[in-house]
Amino acid sequence: MSVRPYRDIIRRKSRQIRVGNVLVGGDAPISVQTMTNTLTPDVEATLAQVRAAAEAGADIVRVSCPDEESTAALKAIVKGSPVPIVADIHFHYKRAIEAAEAGAACLRINPGNIGSAERVREVVKAAKDHGCSMRIGVNAGSLERELLERYGEPCPEAMVESALNHAKILEDNDFFEFKISCKASDVFLAVAAYNALAEACDYPLHLGVTEAGGLRMGTIKSSIGLGSLLWAGIGDTVRVSLSAEPVEEVKVGYDILKALGLRRRGVTVISCPSCARQNFQVIKTVEVLEERLSHITTPMTVSVIGCVVNGPGEARETDIGLTGGGNNTHQIYIAGQPDHRLKDKDIVDHLVRLVEQKAAQIEAEKAAAEAAE
């Protein structure tokens, strides 16, 4: 029995595939993806984005391959990337073959859109020969004309039918190393399509609310859509689509998973919205603190509460806590217990030092345990 059953998420049982060295599906951790927005032939700029995304926590990065110049650059990108690279392919089967030959870990492709059965067989052969998986990428904005005419508009039924039609093409070619996405910019449509797809097959699912918008609104829409699916146990890898830099997509993706307890990376700051009771400038303190702690990858929790109403209670549940007190003197908690007091001027620097020390301690203990095993 779980200690807190109300927090349990029972994940859908999906088959497992491999994207390079990252497992997707089954009992593998839910991975976070993003996509570069540089011109792919600009290898230096593209790799800079890939590395920044990886440093922010991305497990997989996708790059667009619309032309031969892009697939020609892919080999150098794959070689210099710290994470598996997915090649984004639309329509032209030769680009898919070239991407597989260049070392792409996965092809984002709709097999029904690349021509004849013979062309599909050629792409499947290239994928098999080079250990490349695939993603079937269904999008409400680019459904097949026949489905739109029959259903009248993009709807969950049409999207699932499209996904299963593409899946059958790969299955008929004895290829099963693929995942499926069923994206829409409408949150209701995306969630309904993914729920239906989860019932219809056991392939791993790549979650996303596509074209979600700018950083603020896109984050909200993605959190609602992806959050509701993940809470229901649906989803094996996620990409948050924002009109923002790829690093921001990674941060939001991880934060959604952290909020649901599905992945832990870095410092989670629990802070109050502030009010007239605050005994220090909570909002500014948290803003600076989060930036100063962005380099920490060790999972930790830090509470920053402006007064004693909720401060001690929140501190009991966190690794390090700060509760505001009178006369510019505040209480620091370590592992839930009162530890020492602190004056205003030193708040951020002091908390950063405590977190860095705690992170170093946790990593040292982890390394010692691994060495003992």
N, C-alpha and C positions, 0 to 999 in steps of 0.2 A: 504494500500500500504506500502511496506517495504521502509525504508529510504535508504537502500543500496541493491537494488534487485540483483546486481551482486554477492552478498555474500550469497544469499539465497540457502539453500539446502532443497529440498522437499523430505522427506523420503518416501520410499516405504511403503505402508500400509500392515503390516503383522499382523497375529494373535499374541496374547501374551501368553507366558507360564511363569512358575515360576521355577527358579533354587534355591531351598531353599528360602531365603528371597529376592532374586534378581529377578526382573521382566525382561524378555527378549522379545523384540518385542513390537509391538504396539507403544505407545508414550513414552515408558520407555527410559531412557538414554542408549546410547550404552555402554555396559559393556566391561571391559578389563579382559582377562584371561591369565593365564600362566600354566605351568606344572612343577612339581617337577622332578628332575633327580636323586634323592637319591634312595636307595633300600627301597621300601615301608615298609617292616617289621622293618626297623630301624625307629621306631616311633619318637624318639627324633630328629634325623637329618631331617626327612621329615617335622615334625612340624616346625622346625627352618626355613626351606625354605618357608613353607606356610606363616608363620608369617612375614618373611622379605618381601615376595611378597605383602602381604596385607598392610604392612606399606608403601610400594612403591606405592600403589594405586590399586592393583589387587582386582577386585570384586568377582572373582571366581577362584579357583585353581583346576587343574586336577592331579590325581595321578594314576600311572599305577598299575593294578591289574592282573598280569599274572598267579598267582597261589594262592592256598588256604592260604598260609602263609601271603600273601599280604592282602587278604580280611579279614583275622583274625585281622590284625593290623588296619584295616580301622576304626573300632569303636572308638578306642582311638584317631585316627587322626581327625575324625569328631568332637569328643567331645572337643578336644583342639584347633580346628581351628576357627579363627575369621571370616572366610568367607565360603560360601558353597563349598563342595568338590564334584568334578565329578570323578567317577570311570571309568578308561579307560579299556574297556573289549574287548578282541578279541577272537572269536571262541567258548569259553567254556561257555555254558549257566549257569552252576552252579555258576561260578564266579559272574555273573550278579545278580543272586538271592541273593547270600551272600552279595554282595555290597549294594543292596537295603536294606537288613535286618540290615546291619551295620550302616545305616543312610546316605548313599550317597545321595546328592541332585539331582544327574543326572547320567545317565549311558551313556557313549560314546560307541555305539554299532552299528553293522550292523545286523539287525534281520535276513537277508538272510544267514548269515555266521555262525549261531549257531545251525543249525540242523533242525529237524522236526518241523512241525506246532505245535505239542504238546509242544515242548520245548519253542517255541516262546510264546505260551499262558501262560506257567509257568512264564516266565520272565515278561510279561505284567502284570500278576496278582500280582507278587511281587512288581512291580513298582507302581501299583495302591494302593496296600495295605499299602505301606510305603510313599506315596506322592512323588514319585520319577519321574522326567521327563527324557527324553532321548535326545541324539544327534545321528542322523544318520551321520556317518562320511565317506564320499566318498573320495577316494584318487586316483589320476591318476596312482600311482605306484602299486596299488593293486586292479585293476578292475577285475571283474569276467571274467573267460576265455572265456565264450560264447560271451560276448560283445567285447572282444579284437579280437576274430576270425571274428566276423561279421563286425566290423568297421575297423579292420586292425591295429589300434594303439589307444592309449588313445586320445580322442578328446572330445570336449564339448558335442556333442550329446550322446556319450557313458556314460559320467559322469552324465549327467542329467537323462538319462534313468535308470542308476543304482540307483540314489537317489530316483526317483519316484517309482521304483520297491520296494525298501526297505520301502518307506513311505506307499505304499499300504498294505504291510504286517501288519503294525501297525494299519492302518485305518480299515482293515478287522477284527482286534481284538478290535475295538472300543476304540482305544488309539490315542489321538491327542496331547498329551502334549510333543511334540518334536520339535527340531530345526534341521536344516540340514547344513552340510558343504560340500563343493565340491572343495577340495584342489589339487593343483599341484605345483611342483617346478618351472614350466615354467610360468612366469607371464602372457603371452598372453593366455595360455590355462586356467589358473585359472580365469582370468577376463572374458573370453568368457563363461566359464561354469557357473559362478555365474550370469552373465547377463541373460543367457538363463533360469537358474533355477528360477530367480526372476520373469520372465514372466510366468513360468509354474505352480507356486504354490504360496500360501500366507503364508507358514510357515516361522517363523523367521529364518534368515540365520546367521550362525557362519562363519565369514570371516577368511581366512588365506592363505598365500603363504607358502606351506609346504617345509621343508628342504631348507629354503632360504639361508643358509650359515652362515658364521661367523658374528661377530657383525657389521662390516662395510658394507660388501656387502649384508648381510641379511637385514640390516636396509634399504638399498637403494631399494632392490627388494620389500620388504614389503611396503615401502612407496609408490612406484609406483602402485603396485597392489591394496592394500587396499585403498590407497588414491583416486584412480580413481573410485573405486566402491562406497566408502563413499560419494564422491563428487556428484555422480549420485543418491544418496539417498538409495543405497543398503547396507544392513548390519545392524545387531542388536547386535552383540557381536563380539569381535575380539581377535585373538591370534597371536602374532608375533612369528614365529618359528626361533630361532637363536641358533647357536652353541655357546651359552654363558649362563651365569647364569640367572635363571628365573627373577630376579629383572631387568635385562637389557631388557628383553622382555616387561615387564610392562612399563618401562620408554619409550621405543620406541612406544608402543601402545598408551600410553597417549599423547605422543608428536604428533603423527599423528592426533589424535582426536582434540588436542589443535590447531594445525595448520589450521584445517578446521572449528574451532569454534564450534565443536560438544560436547566437554567436556572441563571443565576448572578446573584445579587443580594445585596449586603451582604457582611459579613465572615463568613467561615467560620473558626471557632476549632478548631484541632486541639490537643487537650490529653490528658494522661495521667490515669489514674484515681487517681494518687497512691499512695505506699507509704512505708515507713520510710526510703527513700532520699531523699525529697523535701527540698529545701533551702529551700522556702518553702511557704506554705499554698496548694496548687494549687487545691483545690476552691473555696475562698472567692474566690480571685483570679479564677478563670474565671467564677464566678457574677456578680461585680461587673463584670468586664470586658465580658461579653456584654450586660449591661444598658446600660453606658456607651457601647457601640458600636452600639446598635440604630438610631441615627439615620443611620448610614452606609449608603448604597445602592450605592456603588461596589463591584464584585466584588473581594474581596481575601482572602488567607489569612494567618492568624496562628497560630503554634504556641506553646503554653505547656506546657513540659515540666519536671518537677521536678528532674531530675538529668541527668548526662552520658551515661547508658546509651543513651538514644534521642534525647536533645535535639538534638545537632548534626546527626544524620541527618534528623530531621523538619524542622529549620530550613533545611536545604539546599533543601527543596521548597516553602518558603513565602515570602511577601513580607516578613514580619517574624517573627522568632522570639525566644523567651526560653528559655534553658536555665539551670536552677538550679545554683549553685556554692557552694563553702564560704565560711565567714566572712561570710555574708549578702551576698555579692557574686556577681552573676549575669551571664551573657553575653547580649548583644543581637546578633542577626543581621539584616542588611538584604540582601534579595535573595539569601539563602542563604549570605552570607559574614559572618564575625565582624566586628562594627563597633565596639562599645564595651561597657563594663561598667556595671553598675547596682546600687545598694544596695537592700535590702529595702523601705524605707519608701516608695519612689517608684514601685513596679512598675506599678500600674494607671494612675495619672496619666501616667506616661512612655509607656506603650504606647498610650494613647488619643491623646496628642499625635503620636506617630509615625504612627499609622494615619490620623489626620485630615490630617496633612501629605502622606502618600503618596496619599490619596484626592484631595486638592486637585490634586496634581501630575498624577495620572492623568486627571482630568477636564479639566484645562487642556490637556494634550497631545491629548486626544480632541477638544476644541473647536477647537484649532488645525488638526488634521488635517481635520476637517469643513469648516472655513473654507477651507482650501487646495483642497479638492475642488470 
